[in-house]
Amino acid sequence: MKLIIGALIFCSFIAHAQDERYFRKMLTGEVGKKIKDGNELVPKLKVESRLYQMDLGGDAALEGMVYEKKDGQDWFHIVNAQGQDIRAFKLDAMAADSQLYKINFRNLSNRTKLLILNFYEGKNAYLGFDGRARLYFITIDDKDLSKISFFKGPTFFQEFAGYRDHYHQRFYETELIDFNNDGINEVRVRHNGNIWVYFYKDFGKWATL
């Protein structure tokens, strides 16, 4: 009987250790790296949002946007009217529970459209609760879907547990304003008493103050 109990404990320990290593690989994006179908990496775990459609190119054809979780990584896809990928962008998560939760579609100027992605980078509860969100800017110039550019913007939201488990949520605001009257809107981000202004310099290039 003692031998049987000892064997069960040993097997349970091995299974737990294997599961822990597997989930660690899944969260860090290592899962699937050694599995190939031809030259393409095949993910072991993949979940997609529904397809959100709108006319991004201004030609009356509806393009689509899809948010995807793939082996612990976050991806944002822009697809054409036939559902084929035009561009795919990786969103950088810092911890568990990351998610893309809002997209704003705006006119940056009369020739540039802007997608603002609001991405929650996840929450870390190892030493104390801490969660942050970041903005990503996707620009489309001249209604040409071959001119799509991707820019990693600022952290604009933070929540954390403070002294005696008091919960804090930092104020934030995002606005589009043409400060220099050149016909191109700037993106102003206010967070935790700080202000950043992002100037679009064309062809996916940004400058900030």
ROSERO-903732 format. One record per residue (C-alpha): residue number from 1; x, y, z. Coordinates in steps of 0.2 Angstrom, whole numbers. Each point is the difference from the previous one (the first is absolute). Layout:
{NUM,{X,Y,Z}}
...
END
This chain:
{1,{0,0,0}}
{2,{14,12,4}}
{3,{8,-4,-16}}
{4,{-16,4,-10}}
{5,{-3,17,10}}
{6,{18,5,-3}}
{7,{-2,-4,-19}}
{8,{-15,10,-1}}
{9,{8,15,8}}
{10,{15,-1,-11}}
{11,{-11,-1,-16}}
{12,{-11,15,6}}
{13,{16,10,3}}
{14,{6,-4,-17}}
{15,{-16,5,-8}}
{16,{-1,16,10}}
{17,{17,5,-6}}
{18,{-3,-4,-18}}
{19,{-16,10,1}}
{20,{9,15,8}}
{21,{13,0,-14}}
{22,{-13,-2,-14}}
{23,{-10,15,7}}
{24,{16,11,2}}
{25,{5,-4,-18}}
{26,{-18,5,-5}}
{27,{0,16,9}}
{28,{17,5,-7}}
{29,{-4,-5,-18}}
{30,{12,-14,-1}}
{31,{-14,-13,-4}}
{32,{-1,-5,-18}}
{33,{18,7,-5}}
{34,{6,-18,-4}}
{35,{-16,-5,-10}}
{36,{1,3,-18}}
{37,{-11,-2,-15}}
{38,{12,3,-15}}
{39,{8,17,5}}
{40,{-14,6,10}}
{41,{-1,-1,19}}
{42,{-16,-8,6}}
{43,{-7,6,16}}
{44,{-6,-13,13}}
{45,{-13,12,8}}
{46,{-9,14,-10}}
{47,{-16,10,4}}
{48,{-7,14,-11}}
{49,{-12,13,2}}
{50,{-15,3,-12}}
{51,{4,9,-16}}
{52,{-3,19,1}}
{53,{-3,8,-17}}
{54,{2,18,-7}}
{55,{6,9,-15}}
{56,{18,4,4}}
{57,{6,3,-17}}
{58,{-14,12,-5}}
{59,{-5,-11,-16}}
{60,{-17,-6,7}}
{61,{8,-18,3}}
{62,{-1,-5,18}}
{63,{16,-5,8}}
{64,{1,-10,16}}
{65,{8,1,17}}
{66,{3,-16,11}}
{67,{8,-1,17}}
{68,{9,-16,3}}
{69,{8,-10,15}}
{70,{13,-12,-6}}
{71,{11,-10,11}}
{72,{-1,13,14}}
{73,{4,15,-12}}
{74,{-12,14,-6}}
{75,{-2,4,-18}}
{76,{-11,13,-10}}
{77,{-4,-5,-18}}
{78,{-6,11,-14}}
{79,{-8,-11,-14}}
{80,{-7,4,-17}}
{81,{-17,-2,-7}}
{82,{4,-18,-4}}
{83,{6,-4,18}}
{84,{19,0,-4}}
{85,{12,8,11}}
{86,{6,17,-6}}
{87,{11,4,16}}
{88,{2,-8,17}}
{89,{7,8,15}}
{90,{6,-7,17}}
{91,{-6,9,16}}
{92,{12,-1,14}}
{93,{-7,-7,16}}
{94,{8,2,17}}
{95,{-10,-13,10}}
{96,{-15,-11,1}}
{97,{-18,6,-6}}
{98,{6,11,-14}}
{99,{-13,5,-12}}
{100,{-4,13,-14}}
{101,{-16,8,6}}
{102,{-4,15,-10}}
{103,{4,7,-18}}
{104,{-2,18,-5}}
{105,{-1,4,-19}}
{106,{3,18,-4}}
{107,{6,12,-14}}
{108,{18,6,4}}
{109,{-1,11,-15}}
{110,{-9,1,-17}}
{111,{13,-13,-6}}
{112,{3,-11,15}}
{113,{-11,-11,10}}
{114,{4,-5,18}}
{115,{-4,-16,10}}
{116,{3,2,19}}
{117,{2,-17,8}}
{118,{-3,0,19}}
{119,{9,-15,7}}
{120,{0,-6,18}}
{121,{18,-7,2}}
{122,{-6,-11,14}}
{123,{1,0,19}}
{124,{14,-6,12}}
{125,{-5,-5,17}}
{126,{17,-8,5}}
{127,{5,13,13}}
{128,{-15,11,-1}}
{129,{-14,3,-13}}
{130,{6,11,-15}}
{131,{-8,1,-17}}
{132,{3,12,-15}}
{133,{-7,4,-17}}
{134,{9,7,-15}}
{135,{-5,9,-16}}
{136,{5,-7,-17}}
{137,{-2,11,-16}}
{138,{-4,-7,-17}}
{139,{1,12,-15}}
{140,{-7,-2,-17}}
{141,{7,13,-13}}
{142,{-9,5,-16}}
{143,{-14,-13,2}}
{144,{14,-13,-6}}
{145,{0,-16,10}}
{146,{18,-3,-5}}
{147,{4,15,11}}
{148,{-5,-6,17}}
{149,{12,4,14}}
{150,{1,-5,18}}
{151,{6,10,15}}
{152,{2,-5,18}}
{153,{-7,15,10}}
{154,{1,4,19}}
{155,{-7,-8,15}}
{156,{-16,10,4}}
{157,{-9,-9,14}}
{158,{6,-8,16}}
{159,{-9,-9,15}}
{160,{9,-6,15}}
{161,{-3,-5,19}}
{162,{9,12,12}}
{163,{2,2,18}}
{164,{-11,-12,10}}
{165,{-7,-7,-16}}
{166,{-8,16,-5}}
{167,{-4,0,-19}}
{168,{6,14,-11}}
{169,{-5,3,-18}}
{170,{9,14,-9}}
{171,{-9,13,-10}}
{172,{2,0,-19}}
{173,{-6,8,-15}}
{174,{4,-1,-19}}
{175,{-5,14,-12}}
{176,{3,5,-18}}
{177,{4,19,-3}}
{178,{9,9,-14}}
{179,{11,11,11}}
{180,{11,8,-14}}
{181,{-14,2,-12}}
{182,{8,-10,-14}}
{183,{-15,-10,-4}}
{184,{7,-16,9}}
{185,{-7,-4,17}}
{186,{12,-4,14}}
{187,{-4,-13,13}}
{188,{1,7,18}}
{189,{1,-13,14}}
{190,{-3,5,19}}
{191,{5,-12,13}}
{192,{4,1,19}}
{193,{3,19,-2}}
{194,{11,-2,-15}}
{195,{-4,6,-18}}
{196,{8,-7,-16}}
{197,{-4,7,-17}}
{198,{4,-11,-16}}
{199,{2,8,-17}}
{200,{-2,-10,-15}}
{201,{14,3,-12}}
{202,{-7,-11,-15}}
{203,{4,-17,-6}}
{204,{-2,-8,17}}
{205,{12,12,9}}
{206,{-4,8,16}}
{207,{8,13,11}}
{208,{-4,5,18}}
{209,{2,14,13}}
END
